[in-house]
Amino acid sequence: MTQLLTIPQSSSKSAVQPTWPFYLAVGIAINAAIWGLALVYLKVKSPSYTSDFAISLPVANSSTNVNVPGIGQASASSESPYLISSQDPRENYKFLLTSREVMKAASQELNMSGSEFGQPRVTTIANTTIMKIELSGENPAQAQQKTSALLKALQTKIIELRNKQVDQQDELLKKTLLLSENKLKAAQQRLSEYKANSILNSADQIKELTNTIEQLRKQRSEAIAQQQQANARAVQLAANLNLSAKQAGDAFSLQTDPVILKSLQDYSASNAALISLNAKFLPNHPAVIDEMAKRDAAQAALLNRASTLLGRSVSLGELNQLNLNNTQSASAKTALSQDLVTAQAEQEGFQAQAQALDRQIVLLENRLKTLAQKESALASLERDVRTAEAVFSSTLARLDLGKSTVSAAYPQIQVFSEPSLPQVAASPKKIFVLAGAALGSVFCTNGMVLLWLRQRQKRSAKRVDSIPSETTYIPTTVPEVLELASNGNSSNGKRG
């Protein structure tokens, strides 16, 4: 019995693999392409120049106050644009720099299209208020012209935006101003009508009337004091003269009359002569009788004249009490009598003055009460007018000062550095292009070497692992062994 053992073995033909000359050629071709493109770029690419300028947005606050005497004040303030930490005004200006309107205005300034003008590169420097703007051009002059045109367009746009904001504010304030003016006119009209129909025209009337009353009260007090002083003087003089003020007045009136003085002189002379005659003669003596008749006639004339002057009947005793004698002592007493009369007249005058002042004070106090009742209405109307005037004046002042608050939304820019004139081309940078080409050449060469080494390693591994694949028969009988041996000998003869 013959058993057949089969041992499978893979039989493969080796594929054709690239050799090192192939990788060398490919590497040379790639390096040539890299360096060729770099040299062509440097040759063909036109140089580009970059001009820049820097601007700053200030941080300072500003405020303006206007005092309106008797009315109030108006103020306008401009806060720092950096007051809110979450907002950076430089970002607004960065947007303006790249906006269509600013770019269009700048490009039209140089008669360029938008694509020819290019887009600016805006950089905000941290922890500062500075912005740096860059623009490229075909030559240094063009680059500088572009940045100058961009800066001018930015400033023009900022002015335009400020003017628009001012116009909007003015429009709102003018409406408010018109409303305030109408309210002021209405308040003034109500006040004028009230003054026209009322005895109270101003609060100063009450003040002046109060001052007048106080002045009259002061005068009344002075008059009463002078009256008391004159009265005390009259009482003292009356006590010294033993006469009343009326008697002193009568004596003064009689002593100043020449008829009374003549009659008194005749009476005194006749009375003295009669006394002398009575001492010499009997009462029935003719001389005594004649002198007595003269005395009686002088006495009658004296009494008649005194009654006429005083407007009442007067006795001889009263005349003796008045002491009308024209002696030195009588003259002194007459002077005192005159002082007494004067004091009495002054006392009566001051009393009359005080009474008149009392009546005048009462009238003015009644008028003051009437005016005080109307004061509240007048004060209310005047307060309305003052309030309307304050609002109107404040609005008018804000209209004039409104332009100073625009800088809060659009801060004033300060040019830190004017547009520069570049001296060296910004691109292409020859050293960067050559360095890039060299770096690319190194990377490509390394890649090709690594690829060749990897391929070589794979071929070596395949040679070691490859074994021919065939079927071996193991004979189990003698004839089969002999046949196998004869086949092997014939096969060896062919190889030899």
Summary of the structure (lengths in Angstrom):
residues: 496
radius of gyration: 69.6
end to end distance: 34.7
largest distance: 249.5
contacts: 1328
relative contact order: 0.16
helix: 70%
strand: 8%
